[in-house]
Amino acid sequence: YDEILLQDEIVTNELSTATVQYNDNSTIIIKKPSSFKVTNFNNGDGSYNLGASFRSAEGIDVGTEVRMAGVKIGSVSSLHLNSVSLQADAEFLILTDIKIPDDSAAVISSEGLLGGSFVEILPGGSFEDLVSGAIIQDTQSSVSLINLLLKLFSGSKE
């Protein structure tokens, strides 16, 4: 792979051209993709990217809040199904001044019975922080309230 730092510009190499443009969610769209590996991307508005894979991303979507200790620290910028792992791959934009230990967990949480969902970052104890483009390895998917109620009332012991 060719490592390149993408900024608000057109990046060209001998093999192909990648056009980079920002949309409302400050993500990037690469046209004519090739074997580029994007690292250390900062979208210019004071945030950096992190990723995570979830067994189920039920309840979250692009724009969903990312919180730590109940405080908003970012938002979900991308959500898609990984065709290889068959998991939901999410990307987050996190405020630059927020440092997240590299052993932290990402959990899809609910605000209560009738509340919406959000991504909660549970900080670990590591002295090393996640860098832009890192993937949070420890994740927990959302729990379906309807499935829990069905198990409760059907007497299922699973």
C-alpha positions in Angstrom: 0.0 0.0 0.0 1.0 3.6 -0.6 0.6 5.6 2.7 -0.7 9.1 2.1 -2.0 11.9 4.3 -5.3 13.1 2.8 -6.3 16.7 3.2 -8.7 18.9 1.3 -7.0 18.4 -2.0 -6.6 16.0 -4.9 -4.1 13.3 -4.3 -2.3 11.8 -7.3 0.2 9.0 -7.7 1.5 7.2 -10.7 -1.2 4.5 -10.5 -4.4 6.5 -10.1 -6.1 9.6 -8.8 -8.2 9.9 -5.7 -10.6 12.9 -5.3 -11.3 13.9 -1.8 -14.3 16.0 -0.8 -16.0 16.7 2.5 -19.7 16.2 3.0 -21.9 17.5 5.8 -20.7 14.7 8.1 -17.1 15.6 7.6 -16.4 12.2 6.1 -14.5 11.6 2.8 -15.5 10.1 -0.5 -12.8 8.6 -2.6 -13.5 8.2 -6.3 -11.5 5.8 -8.5 -10.2 3.9 -5.4 -7.0 1.9 -5.7 -4.6 0.4 -3.1 -4.4 3.4 -0.9 -4.1 3.1 2.9 -5.4 6.2 4.6 -3.7 7.0 7.9 -3.7 9.9 10.4 -6.7 11.6 8.8 -7.9 14.7 10.6 -11.0 16.4 9.1 -9.9 19.9 10.0 -12.7 20.7 12.4 -11.0 19.6 15.6 -11.8 15.9 15.5 -10.2 12.6 14.6 -11.4 9.2 13.4 -11.8 6.0 15.3 -13.6 2.8 14.3 -15.3 -0.2 15.8 -17.1 -3.4 14.7 -20.3 -4.5 16.3 -22.3 -7.7 16.0 -25.4 -5.6 15.9 -25.7 -1.8 15.5 -29.4 -1.7 16.2 -30.4 1.7 17.4 -27.5 3.8 16.0 -27.0 5.6 12.7 -24.9 8.3 11.2 -25.1 11.3 13.5 -25.6 9.2 16.7 -23.8 10.7 19.7 -20.6 9.2 21.1 -20.3 9.8 24.9 -17.8 9.2 27.6 -19.0 9.6 31.3 -22.3 10.9 29.9 -20.7 13.8 28.0 -20.8 14.0 24.2 -17.3 13.6 22.8 -18.2 12.9 19.1 -20.6 11.3 16.7 -21.0 8.3 14.4 -19.7 9.4 11.0 -20.1 6.2 9.0 -22.0 2.9 9.4 -22.0 -0.1 7.0 -22.1 -3.8 6.9 -18.7 -5.5 6.5 -19.2 -8.1 3.8 -16.4 -10.3 5.1 -17.0 -10.3 8.8 -20.8 -9.7 8.5 -20.5 -7.2 11.4 -21.5 -3.5 11.5 -18.4 -1.4 11.0 -18.8 2.1 12.5 -16.5 5.1 12.3 -16.6 7.9 14.9 -15.4 11.5 14.8 -14.0 12.3 18.3 -13.0 15.7 19.5 -9.2 16.2 19.2 -8.6 17.2 22.9 -10.2 13.9 24.1 -7.6 11.2 24.6 -9.0 7.6 24.8 -6.8 4.8 26.2 -6.1 2.1 23.7 -7.8 -0.6 25.9 -11.1 1.2 26.0 -14.4 -0.4 25.0 -17.2 0.9 22.8 -20.7 -0.1 23.9 -24.1 0.7 22.2 -26.2 2.0 25.2 -29.8 3.1 25.6 -31.1 6.2 27.4 -33.8 4.1 29.0 -37.0 2.3 27.9 -38.2 5.1 25.6 -34.9 6.9 25.0 -32.6 6.7 22.0 -29.4 4.9 21.7 -25.8 6.2 21.8 -22.3 4.9 21.6 -20.6 4.9 25.0 -16.8 4.8 25.3 -15.7 3.0 28.5 -12.2 4.2 29.1 -9.6 1.6 30.0 -6.5 2.0 32.2 -3.8 2.0 29.6 -1.2 4.8 29.4 -1.2 4.6 25.6 -3.9 6.4 23.7 -5.8 5.5 20.5 -4.5 7.4 17.5 -6.5 8.6 14.5 -7.6 5.7 12.4 -7.4 3.2 15.2 -10.0 0.5 15.7 -11.5 -0.1 19.2 -11.3 -3.9 19.7 -13.5 -4.3 22.7 -17.1 -3.7 21.7 -20.6 -4.6 22.9 -23.6 -4.5 20.7 -27.1 -3.2 21.6 -29.5 -5.4 23.5 -32.9 -5.6 21.9 -35.6 -4.7 24.4 -38.2 -6.5 22.4 -36.2 -9.7 22.4 -35.7 -9.4 26.1 -39.4 -9.0 26.7 -40.2 -11.9 24.4 -37.8 -14.1 26.4 -39.3 -12.9 29.7 -42.9 -13.6 28.7 -42.2 -16.8 26.8 -40.3 -18.3 29.7 -37.2 -18.8 27.6 -34.1 -19.6 29.7 -31.5 -18.5 27.1 
